[in-house]
Amino acid sequence: MAWEMWRASRGTGRGPREALRSLPTLAFDLTVMRSHDRARSIRWGTRVGSQRDPFGAVLEALRLIYEEL
């Protein structure tokens, strides 16, 4: 939970204490963050894992990193 609080506060540009003060929306924020992480891991697993050659896997990983920006 502490790791998720740190990531949530960092992602919203607030400090951890400010994130704790917004308790009514904290559960929703953490749920959205967890679902985004899960979707990212599924996307990485299917795209990069399906590449047969190592060079194609590297290119696909770079493409996914570019999408995240």
C-alpha positions as CSV (number, residue, x, y, z in Angstrom):
1,M,0.0,0.0,0.0
2,A,2.9,2.4,0.8
3,W,4.4,1.8,-2.7
4,E,1.0,2.6,-4.3
5,M,0.5,5.7,-2.2
6,W,3.9,7.0,-3.3
7,R,3.2,6.3,-7.0
8,A,-0.2,7.9,-6.8
9,S,1.1,11.0,-5.1
10,R,4.0,11.2,-7.6
11,G,1.7,10.7,-10.6
12,T,-0.7,13.5,-9.5
13,G,2.1,15.9,-8.5
14,R,1.1,15.9,-4.8
15,G,3.0,14.8,-1.8
16,P,2.1,11.7,0.2
17,R,0.5,13.7,2.9
18,E,-1.7,15.6,0.4
19,A,-2.7,12.3,-1.1
20,L,-3.8,11.0,2.3
21,R,-5.9,14.1,2.8
22,S,-7.9,13.2,-0.3
23,L,-9.3,10.0,1.2
24,P,-12.7,10.2,-0.5
25,T,-11.0,9.8,-3.9
26,L,-8.0,7.8,-2.8
27,A,-9.7,4.4,-3.4
28,F,-10.8,5.4,-6.9
29,D,-7.4,6.8,-7.7
30,L,-5.6,3.6,-6.6
31,T,-8.1,1.4,-8.5
32,V,-7.5,3.3,-11.7
33,M,-3.8,3.1,-11.2
34,R,-4.0,-0.7,-10.6
35,S,-6.1,-1.2,-13.7
36,H,-3.7,0.8,-15.8
37,D,-0.8,-1.2,-14.5
38,R,-2.6,-4.5,-15.3
39,A,-3.5,-3.3,-18.8
40,R,0.1,-2.3,-19.4
41,S,1.4,-5.7,-18.3
42,I,-1.0,-7.5,-20.5
43,R,-0.1,-5.3,-23.5
44,W,3.7,-5.9,-22.8
45,G,3.2,-9.7,-22.4
46,T,1.2,-10.1,-25.6
47,R,3.2,-7.8,-27.9
48,V,6.7,-8.4,-26.7
49,G,6.2,-12.0,-25.8
50,S,4.8,-12.9,-29.2
51,Q,7.9,-11.7,-31.1
52,R,10.1,-14.6,-32.4
53,D,13.3,-12.7,-33.0
54,P,15.1,-10.6,-30.3
55,F,15.4,-7.6,-32.6
56,G,11.7,-7.6,-33.2
57,A,11.1,-7.8,-29.4
58,V,13.4,-4.8,-28.8
59,L,11.6,-2.8,-31.5
60,E,8.2,-3.7,-30.1
61,A,9.4,-2.7,-26.6
62,L,10.5,0.7,-27.9
63,R,7.2,1.2,-29.6
64,L,5.4,0.5,-26.3
65,I,7.6,2.8,-24.4
66,Y,6.9,5.5,-27.0
67,E,3.1,5.0,-26.5
68,E,3.5,5.5,-22.8
69,L,5.0,8.9,-23.3
